[in-house]
Structures are given as C-alpha cells and as structure tokens.
Amino acid sequence: MAIIQFPKDMKWGTATASYQIEGATNEGGRGVSIWDTFAKTPGNVINGDNGDVACDSYHRYEEDVEMMKELGIDVYRFSVAWPRIFPNGTGEINQEGLDYYHRLVDKLLEAGIEPMCTLYHWDLPQALQDKGGWNNRETIDAFVNYAEVMFKEFSGKIKQWLTLNEPWCISFLSNFIGVHAPGNQDLQLATQISHHLLVAHGKTVKKFRELGIDGQIGFAPNTTWLEPYSNRQEDIDACNREIGWYIEWFMDPVFKGTYPQFLVDWFKKKGVELDIQEGDMETINQPVDFLGINYYTGHIARYKENEGLLDWEMVEMNYERTDIGWPIFPEGFYNVLMRIKDSYGDIPIYITENGSCYNDEPENGRVKDAGRINYLQQHLTALSRAISSGVNVKGYITWSLMDNFEWAEGYTMRFGIVHVNYRTLERTKKDSYYWFKQTIDNNWFEN
Ligand SMILES: N=NNCCOCCOc1ccc(-c2cn(C[C@@H]3NC[C@@H](O)[C@H]3O)nn2)cc1
C-alpha cells in the first residue's frame, strides 16, 4: 500500500453540463438546441432518450449544491445552455435564462464553492444550426456576443471560464464520425468547423481581455493515448496521428499559432483544404490562463494501411474495461500530461474531466461502485506521478457529480458519483462519493 499525497493548494471538483442534467428544455424561455433536435430524431440516441427532464437540475440545483457542499469540493464545473441566454442564438436576451444561472452561481458562492463556467458544451441554438452552425463564420461572432453578455453579467461572481468543451467532439465526432449532434459525416466540413471553433475560442479570449474581466480563461480539449504496439516507426507514427488529432490539432494553434504540419499533410491527402482567413491564426494564438484536460481512456495500437481516417487499429490486450466498454488505461493519463508539458511548457492545468462508467444500482439504499473507486485510485495515482514529474496541475474535477444524459448512450451509461433514479429523480450518494469526499478531506489517499 502507498500513500498518494497531493499539493496543499490542490483544487478538487465535480463537473456536469447543461443539456445532460438540467431538463426543463421548454421552460424559462429556453430556445431549441441541436441536441433537442438530434435526440428527437429516431435512431440517434439509445432508447430514444433525450434531455427534456434529465436530472431536473433546473429545479433541483439547490439539492445538488448541498451534495457538493457536503462533498467538500472547491470548484464546480457546469455549462451554460446558450439557448437559455439567446433562444435564437443572437438578438434578444432571455432574462429568465440569466436569472437561472444567477440562482445557481449564488447558491454555489453561498456554499463556498467556486463556479467554473463552460460557455459551450455542445447545445448550440438550433436557429444558428439552421444557418450553417459552426460551418458558418457568423456563428463565431454570435458566440463572442453570447460570451460577452455572460462575462459582463457574471463579472465578479464567476472567475474561472472555459470557452469550449472538447472541440474534437464538437467538430470531428459530430460532423465526421457523426454520432453526436448535428450528425454530419463530412471530413472537410468537420475540419473547417474545428478551425472556426478555434477562431471563436481566440476571439472570445480577446474579448475577455478587452473587457478586463477579473478571472481566468481557458478551454478543455479531450485527449486520448495510444501506446505503439511495437517500436516500428509505422506503429509509432500511427499512434502519433491519433493522439495528435485530439491534442496537437487543437493545442498547437492555441499555444504555437500553427496547425501540426504532419496532420495538415495527412488531411490534405484525404482531400481536406482548410480555409484560413487573414489573421485567424494570430486570433487563435491568444494566451490562455489555464488549460483544461479531459481524459478517459487509451489503448495499444498499431499501423494498419487504409484503416479508418488515420491508418491504425487497436490491438486487443484484454485490459479491464468500464461498463461503456472503454479500456482502463491510467498510464495513458500520465503520458498525455507529460506530452503536454513537453510540448507546451508549464501552462497551469485543470483536469476538467476524468471519470468512469459503472452502472451499479442502489441496493438497500447503497450503491457499491467499487469499480469507480478503483478507476479513481488508478487515475489519481497517474495524476500524482505527473505532478511529481513537474506537470503544473492545479486541480482535479471528476466527471461527473451525478449520473446524467450520456449523449448517444442516453441514460444507459452512468458516470456519476451520485446515482440518479430517472423515474423519481432521487439522488443516492454512491460509495465513490464517500471515497472522493475522504480523499478531498485528506488531500491524499492510500492505494
Ligand atoms: N477516434 N475514433 N473514434 C471512432 C468511433 O468513435 C465513436 C465514439 O467516439 C467517442 C469518442 C469520445 C466520446 C466521449 C464521451 N465523453 C464523455 C463526455 N465528455 C464530455 C461530457 O459531456 C461527457 O459526457 N468523452 N468522450 C464518445 C464517443
């Protein structure tokens, strides 16, 4: 057994997102989002699930904050539903939407919990999608306008901001692979969208600076790790392409002002021509105050000619998997963080998402989710390794506070440290909640 100790100023938190927990999709003046449309299109989401009720956090946020206060967290990462603020994406502001987030933020501050606000966690107003969505550069300016309203409205209350959650999912998962909203399958479109997202991020950071908002701003790419099956260069290069698709494709423009040439060349071979306008790269290359990192899984992989987009295949190692089928690969977490340190230096890092899917149900009022505790121990140990190796980690925010709408998987996949009964909306703290509470309280754990 070993004691895993964290820095004395380590911040601990939980994360959620608007469409996944709020419900009340037809209340408070909210407009339609692309996930309302996508989820209600038959075949897109398991069991035809949607976010109409979700965890009903729109009405139950006070109970949720109480659970977080008891947990002892320092920071709560939530997202704002753009369609609650601008039902049509632009134009008239919906005061009821602002009022809801004031209620939530005031409750957090009263509980001594720091709000960390994600401005975009995938619920684009449908009205903007109807005009091309992120493929239309007008959406960039609509996003900056929305962000400016939020910055001014919550200045002094919210001091930690994230522009985008998982731009790889917003662009490639949603417009090339096509399993998330709006469900396109077009590499050119997806790659151009990834560029517009980065321009929107950069313009928003510029606006944040121009307004002189008291606080810090960053963004939260999702990451993965592929360990080469062998030391053959073709295996190493194949793994690099997949890792780079998530990491360097989004972080090089922000931190270096250029796209990674090896991927530009690879996409060009696939027929992609990026339309980069004068000044775009300078706009994207705005300094950020911190970097959010989301990590869940990785695996062993090797080169396979003409396999998928990036010519690689996974090699089955029979690693233990969580209930969503993702291999448990904590070494990948350490490797991702070391790669980011080596590439981008000492940028302050918050782990903005890390967690696991285990679908344990309550028995006599208790949820024995030993698998999730094991996952947390393994990944917090990997995080401690990275911190000991000099990675500038400021905080760890687990996904998720509670079970919620897991996108195309609907309500079948549970990531929460709190169980939600979707029929009664009753919350039940899982064993992992109490384990996390003890870890936060100690700032160490024994593995
Ligand atoms: N690379 N090739 N893929 C080949 C085919 O993949 C098909 C499916 O792919 C993916 C990839 C990644 C994810 C994913 C989900 N979460 C969890 C959420 N994060 C933000 C928060 O809202 C959580 O709910 N993080 N990542 C899902 C599906």
The ligand as an SDF file (V2000), in Angstrom:
LIG
                    3D

 28 30  0  0  0  0  0  0  0  0999 V2000
  -11.4030    8.1670  -32.6190 N   0  0  0  0  0  0  0  0  0  0  0  0
  -12.1840    7.4510  -33.2780 N   0  0  0  0  0  0  0  0  0  0  0  0
  -13.4120    7.0290  -32.8740 N   0  0  0  0  0  0  0  0  0  0  0  0
  -14.0890    6.0110  -33.6570 C   0  0  0  0  0  0  0  0  0  0  0  0
  -15.5760    5.9510  -33.3760 C   0  0  0  0  0  0  0  0  0  0  0  0
  -15.8770    6.5320  -32.1590 O   0  0  0  0  0  0  0  0  0  0  0  0
  -17.2370    6.5560  -31.8580 C   0  0  0  0  0  0  0  0  0  0  0  0
  -17.4780    7.1480  -30.5000 C   0  0  0  0  0  0  0  0  0  0  0  0
  -16.4130    8.0520  -30.1480 O   0  0  0  0  0  0  0  0  0  0  0  0
  -16.4860    8.7230  -28.9710 C   0  0  0  0  0  0  0  0  0  0  0  0
  -15.3570    9.3820  -28.5260 C   0  0  0  0  0  0  0  0  0  0  0  0
  -15.3830   10.0770  -27.3450 C   0  0  0  0  0  0  0  0  0  0  0  0
  -16.5560   10.0880  -26.5820 C   0  0  0  0  0  0  0  0  0  0  0  0
  -16.5530   10.7800  -25.3060 C   0  0  0  0  0  0  0  0  0  0  0  0
  -17.5810   10.8420  -24.3890 C   0  0  0  0  0  0  0  0  0  0  0  0
  -17.0680   11.5190  -23.3540 N   0  0  0  0  0  0  0  0  0  0  0  0
  -17.7430   11.7990  -22.0610 C   0  0  0  0  0  0  0  0  0  0  0  0
  -18.2930   13.1910  -22.2120 C   0  0  0  0  0  0  0  0  0  0  0  0
  -17.2170   14.1880  -22.2520 N   0  0  0  0  0  0  0  0  0  0  0  0
  -17.9190   15.4370  -22.0380 C   0  0  0  0  0  0  0  0  0  0  0  0
  -19.0680   15.1110  -21.1290 C   0  0  0  0  0  0  0  0  0  0  0  0
  -20.2370   15.6310  -21.6990 O   0  0  0  0  0  0  0  0  0  0  0  0
  -19.1370   13.5860  -21.0490 C   0  0  0  0  0  0  0  0  0  0  0  0
  -20.4710   13.1330  -21.1870 O   0  0  0  0  0  0  0  0  0  0  0  0
  -15.8390   11.9120  -23.6150 N   0  0  0  0  0  0  0  0  0  0  0  0
  -15.5000   11.4460  -24.7960 N   0  0  0  0  0  0  0  0  0  0  0  0
  -17.7030    9.4360  -27.0350 C   0  0  0  0  0  0  0  0  0  0  0  0
  -17.6640    8.7470  -28.2280 C   0  0  0  0  0  0  0  0  0  0  0  0
  1  2  2  0
  2  3  1  0
  3  4  1  0
  4  5  1  0
  5  6  1  0
  6  7  1  0
  7  8  1  0
  8  9  1  0
  9 10  1  0
 10 11  1  0
 10 28  2  0
 11 12  2  0
 12 13  1  0
 13 14  1  0
 13 27  2  0
 14 15  2  0
 14 26  1  0
 15 16  1  0
 16 17  1  0
 16 25  1  0
 17 18  1  0
 18 19  1  0
 18 23  1  0
 19 20  1  0
 20 21  1  0
 21 22  1  0
 21 23  1  0
 23 24  1  0
 25 26  2  0
 27 28  1  0
M  END
$$$$
